[in-house]
């Protein structure tokens, strides 16, 4: 029977000679693995999506709430400009306090909904993350109990322990932080661009052009200041 049937996960280990095979230091066999790379990232992502399939509706709802929260945050500054215009018009006559109060109430509701939707997104993603992590650890534990002893004779304690703890925690952090932040950031970026062009097209074009020029200059400086060389061998490698 092939040894591949006894592997936990699908990773390609890249270890340094003379330092054991694990990822965690100590006499248990963990000493200085350079890193791990998935054999097939696309297949791993598909497997993860399939594992999270029961929670996909909740994740979609959380992402929609996060996008709505970002949209409300972008609309807020536009309402502040309305208040400024009303006060400016009132300097030469009577200030329309009723209009200002109505705009302030609308802004309060707007920012309140933005906070509420952001909180609901965080709560849903945190709940889904904890349940997925629990399911992952339960399945890993069941698989470990089915492994033959000879698998643990040739696999370091650090690799097995890291699979149950570090790798599952990484997936949980990605689901809890990265996905929600990505949607919110993209929505804020697009919303800010729309509001900029709606306010003043010339200033918006100037700001975008300045940002692009700064990015290009930064890339040129990085390319000239850093020499990208092939990795050299470590002193202990032959």
C-alpha positions as CSV (number, residue, x, y, z in Angstrom):
1,X,0.0,0.0,0.0
2,X,1.4,3.4,-0.9
3,X,2.6,5.8,1.8
4,X,0.6,8.6,0.2
5,X,-2.6,7.1,1.6
6,X,-1.3,7.9,5.1
7,X,-0.5,11.6,4.5
8,X,-2.5,14.2,6.4
9,X,-3.3,16.9,3.9
10,X,-1.7,17.5,0.6
11,X,1.5,19.5,1.0
12,X,4.9,19.2,-0.5
13,X,7.5,19.5,2.3
14,X,10.7,21.4,1.7
15,X,13.1,20.7,4.6
16,X,16.7,21.5,5.2
17,X,19.1,18.7,5.6
18,X,20.4,18.0,9.0
19,X,17.6,19.7,10.8
20,X,15.0,17.0,11.1
21,X,11.7,17.1,9.2
22,X,9.2,18.9,11.4
23,X,8.0,22.5,11.4
24,X,8.4,23.0,15.1
25,X,11.6,23.1,17.0
26,X,12.7,20.6,19.6
27,X,13.8,17.0,19.8
28,X,10.4,15.8,18.6
29,X,11.7,16.3,15.2
30,X,10.8,19.7,14.3
31,X,13.6,21.8,13.5
32,X,13.9,24.1,10.6
33,X,11.6,23.4,7.8
34,X,11.9,26.1,5.2
35,X,8.2,26.0,4.3
36,X,5.4,24.1,2.6
37,X,3.7,24.5,-0.7
38,X,0.4,23.0,-1.7
39,X,0.8,20.4,-4.5
40,X,-2.4,21.7,-6.1
41,X,-3.7,25.1,-4.8
42,X,-6.8,25.0,-7.0
43,X,-7.8,21.6,-5.8
44,X,-7.2,22.6,-2.2
45,X,-9.3,25.7,-2.7
46,X,-12.1,23.6,-4.2
47,X,-12.0,21.2,-1.3
48,X,-12.2,24.0,1.2
49,X,-15.2,25.5,-0.7
50,X,-16.8,22.1,-0.7
51,X,-16.2,21.8,3.0
52,X,-17.7,25.2,3.7
53,X,-20.7,24.5,1.4
54,X,-23.3,24.4,4.2
55,X,-22.2,27.9,5.3
56,X,-22.1,29.5,1.9
57,X,-25.5,31.3,2.3
58,X,-24.4,32.8,5.6
59,X,-21.0,33.9,4.1
60,X,-22.8,35.5,1.2
61,X,-25.2,37.4,3.5
62,X,-22.2,38.5,5.6
63,X,-20.4,39.8,2.5
64,X,-23.5,41.7,1.4
65,X,-23.8,43.3,4.8
66,X,-20.2,44.3,4.7
67,X,-20.6,45.9,1.2
68,X,-23.7,47.8,2.4
69,X,-21.8,49.0,5.5
70,X,-19.0,50.3,3.3
71,X,-21.5,52.0,0.9
72,X,-23.1,53.8,3.9
73,X,-19.7,55.0,5.1
74,X,-19.0,56.5,1.7
75,X,-22.3,58.3,1.5
76,X,-21.8,60.0,4.8
77,X,-19.2,62.6,3.7
78,X,-21.5,63.7,0.9
79,X,-24.2,64.6,3.5
80,X,-21.6,66.6,5.5
81,X,-21.1,68.7,2.4
82,X,-24.8,69.4,2.2
83,X,-24.7,70.6,5.8
84,X,-21.8,72.9,4.9
85,X,-23.7,74.3,1.9
86,X,-26.8,75.0,4.0
87,X,-24.7,76.8,6.6
88,X,-22.9,78.8,3.9
89,X,-26.2,79.9,2.4
90,X,-27.5,80.9,5.8
91,X,-24.6,83.3,6.4
92,X,-26.2,85.8,4.1
93,X,-29.7,85.3,5.5
94,X,-31.6,82.9,7.7
95,X,-30.1,79.5,8.4
96,X,-32.5,76.7,7.6
97,X,-32.1,74.8,10.8
98,X,-34.9,72.3,10.0
99,X,-33.0,71.2,6.8
100,X,-29.8,70.9,8.8
101,X,-31.5,68.8,11.5
102,X,-33.0,66.5,9.0
103,X,-29.7,65.9,7.3
104,X,-28.1,65.3,10.7
105,X,-30.8,62.8,11.6
106,X,-30.3,61.1,8.2
107,X,-26.5,60.9,8.8
108,X,-27.1,59.4,12.2
109,X,-29.3,56.7,10.8
110,X,-26.8,56.1,8.0
111,X,-23.8,55.7,10.2
112,X,-25.9,53.6,12.7
113,X,-26.9,51.2,9.9
114,X,-23.2,51.1,8.7
115,X,-22.1,50.1,12.2
116,X,-24.9,47.6,12.6
117,X,-24.2,45.9,9.3
118,X,-20.5,45.8,10.0
119,X,-21.2,44.2,13.4
120,X,-23.5,41.7,11.9
121,X,-20.9,40.8,9.2
122,X,-18.2,40.3,11.9
123,X,-20.6,38.2,14.0
124,X,-21.7,35.9,11.1
125,X,-18.1,35.4,9.8
126,X,-16.8,34.7,13.3
127,X,-19.6,32.1,14.0
128,X,-19.0,30.4,10.6
129,X,-15.2,30.4,11.2
130,X,-15.5,28.8,14.6
131,X,-17.9,26.1,13.3
132,X,-15.7,25.4,10.2
133,X,-12.6,25.2,12.4
134,X,-14.4,22.8,14.8
135,X,-15.4,20.6,11.9
136,X,-11.9,20.6,10.5
137,X,-10.3,19.6,13.8
138,X,-12.9,16.9,14.3
139,X,-12.3,15.4,10.9
140,X,-8.5,15.6,11.3
141,X,-8.8,13.9,14.7
142,X,-10.9,11.1,13.2
143,X,-8.4,10.6,10.4
144,X,-5.4,10.6,12.8
145,X,-7.2,7.8,14.8
146,X,-7.4,5.8,11.6
147,X,-3.7,6.2,10.7
148,X,-1.4,3.1,11.1
149,X,1.4,3.4,13.7
150,X,4.1,3.3,11.0
151,X,2.8,6.7,9.7
152,X,3.8,8.3,13.1
153,X,7.1,6.4,13.1
154,X,8.2,8.2,9.9
155,X,6.4,11.6,10.5
156,X,7.6,14.1,13.0
157,X,5.5,15.1,15.9
158,X,5.7,18.8,14.8
159,X,4.2,18.1,11.4
160,X,1.1,16.4,12.9
161,X,0.6,18.9,15.6
162,X,1.0,21.9,13.3
163,X,-1.5,20.4,10.9
164,X,-4.1,20.3,13.7
165,X,-3.3,23.7,15.2
166,X,-1.5,26.2,12.9
167,X,-3.0,25.2,9.6
168,X,-6.6,25.2,10.9
169,X,-6.0,28.5,12.6
170,X,-4.6,30.0,9.4
171,X,-7.8,28.9,7.5
172,X,-9.9,30.4,10.3
173,X,-8.1,33.7,10.2
174,X,-8.4,33.9,6.4
175,X,-12.2,33.3,6.6
176,X,-12.7,35.7,9.5
177,X,-10.5,38.6,8.4
178,X,-9.4,38.4,4.8
179,X,-12.7,37.7,3.1
180,X,-14.7,40.4,4.8
181,X,-11.9,43.0,4.6
182,X,-11.4,42.3,0.9
183,X,-15.1,43.0,0.1
184,X,-15.2,46.0,2.3
185,X,-12.0,47.5,0.9
186,X,-13.1,46.9,-2.7
187,X,-16.5,48.5,-2.0
188,X,-14.9,51.5,-0.3
189,X,-12.4,52.0,-3.1
190,X,-15.1,51.9,-5.8
191,X,-17.5,54.1,-3.7
192,X,-14.8,56.6,-3.0
193,X,-13.9,56.8,-6.8
194,X,-17.6,57.4,-7.7
195,X,-18.0,60.1,-5.0
196,X,-14.8,61.8,-6.1
197,X,-15.9,62.0,-9.7
198,X,-19.4,63.0,-8.7
199,X,-18.0,65.9,-6.6
200,X,-15.3,67.2,-9.0
201,X,-14.1,65.4,-12.1
202,X,-10.9,67.4,-12.5
203,X,-9.8,66.9,-8.9
204,X,-10.7,63.2,-9.1
205,X,-8.6,62.7,-12.2
206,X,-5.7,64.6,-10.6
207,X,-5.8,62.5,-7.5
208,X,-5.9,59.2,-9.5
209,X,-3.1,60.3,-11.8
210,X,-0.9,61.4,-8.8
211,X,-1.5,58.0,-7.1
212,X,-0.6,56.1,-10.3
213,X,2.5,58.2,-10.8
214,X,3.6,57.6,-7.2
215,X,3.0,53.9,-7.6
216,X,5.1,53.7,-10.8
217,X,7.9,55.7,-9.2
218,X,7.9,53.4,-6.1
219,X,8.1,50.3,-8.3
220,X,11.1,51.8,-10.2
221,X,12.9,52.7,-7.0
222,X,12.3,49.2,-5.6
223,X,13.5,47.6,-8.8
224,X,16.8,49.6,-8.7
225,X,17.4,49.4,-5.0
226,X,16.9,45.6,-4.7
227,X,18.9,43.1,-6.6
228,X,16.9,40.0,-7.1
229,X,19.3,37.1,-6.9
230,X,18.8,33.4,-6.8
231,X,18.7,32.0,-3.3
232,X,22.1,30.9,-2.1
233,X,22.8,27.7,-0.3
234,X,22.9,27.7,3.4
235,X,26.2,26.9,5.2
236,X,25.0,23.5,6.3
237,X,23.9,22.4,2.8
238,X,26.3,20.5,0.5
